[in-house]
Structures are given as structure tokens and as C-alpha cells.
Amino acid sequence: MKYSINTVAADLPKVCRRFALAPLLLLLLAIPAMAAEDSPGLRTAVGSAKADAAALMQQGKYASAYEMYMRLLREAPDDDEINLNLARSSMHSGRYNQAVMAYERLTEKYPNEPVLFSELAQAYMALQDRQSAEQAMATARKLNPNINKADNDKLLDSLEKRYDQWQVHGKVRSG
């Protein structure tokens, strides 16, 4: 076939129509996904799963709760309750790295909550990072002047002994 300016010009609308449909198709595919994120069904499913995970925590089934909170985190990464319970279930199931990451997300979002910094310090101690634990405890003391430094130091010492013993016996797992 011989190409001329007329044949190329005649084919141009067909080519443009094909490529013009691609963004429209992508948009149409994305709308249900965006709607699902804010759908009542998804919110209900997440709420139900959060209740199930909380029940596992109350039953002392921390590893199962951790797994459930990890799945929930994928569905609702900005949910504070999920992040807090993920951090706590991580601590109870020996996944200290994951606990630190969850507590750090929470302390970035809530920099004025001394309890979060105290729990973060405990997670750092589980990882045998006393310097980071002391920094987290110092932040907790700044936020709550009723927290006593001597009591903090005693707590860190006792945690250090506990986690040293666990590491000697090989019980520490990372998340």
C-alpha cells in the first residue's frame, strides 16, 4: 500500500479513537476500586474483622491477632486502632521490629501521647536498643512531667535483663 498524506490523515481518527479510549477504560476500571474503599460493605467487614482480632487479643492468641491486624493494615493503613493493636500484638508475639514500626507511625501522628512513647521504648528494649528506648522515654517524660526518670531507668533496667535472658535462650523473633 502506498502511503500519502491523505491515507495517513484518513487513518488518524481511527488511531486517535483507539488511544483516546485507553484512559477512559482505565478510569472506568478505577471507579469501582475507589468506591470500594469507601463502601459501607468494606467498612462493615473491616469493623467486624477488628472485633474478631480484638477478641483474639483478649483470649491471649497474639500470633493470630497479629496476622489478622496485618491483613487489616493492608485494608485500612491509616486506622489508628489497627496500628495500635498491631503494635501491641506484635510485642506479645515477639515481632519487635514490626512493633517499633507501628509505634513510630503512631508517634508521628500523635506526637503528644506519652503512653505511645513509653510503649515504643519497651519495643526498643526488646530489640536491645537502649539508646532509642531512653530517647523515647525522655520524650514521654517531657510530655508527662509526672513520669519519674528514676522509675523509667528501673523499668529499662528490668526490661534489659528480661530481654537479655530471652536472647540468650533464643526466644527473640523479629517481625
Phi, psi and omega in degrees: 000137181267128180266135174227173179299329180288318180289322177294317179295325180290323180281341183303314179299324179296314180296316180297320180296319180298312182286332179290332180285333183302310178297324179296317178297318178298319179296317180295325177288329183282332183301312179298324179294318179293321180293325181295327180297330183248018183280148177299327179297317179294317179299320179294318180296318179295316179300319178294317179294324177296320179295320178296317180294320178297321177296321177298319178299315181296330179277357180080015179266069189292323180295319178293320178297318178302312180300318180293318179294327176296318177296318179296324180300324178294326181280323185220074186295340182262006182284117184295320180297318178296314181297317180295314181288332173296315179300314182291320178291328176297316179299313183291335181258010174080017178260073190290324178298317179296322179298315179300315181298318180293316178296323179295320176301317182291320180291332174292321181282326182234074185287358181249020181253101183297329180298320179297320179291325177294317179291324175299319179300319179296322178295319177297321179295324177298331177270005182060040176248078184296323182299314178293324178296318179296322178295318179295320179292323178297321177295318178299319179294322178297322182283331180227098183295349178283349178280128185268131180298320180298318177295321177299315181297320177298317179298313180297321177298315181292322177294322179298316178297316182298312184285332173298315180297318180295322181290324178298322182272001175075028183266354183278130176239148177260156185268000000 
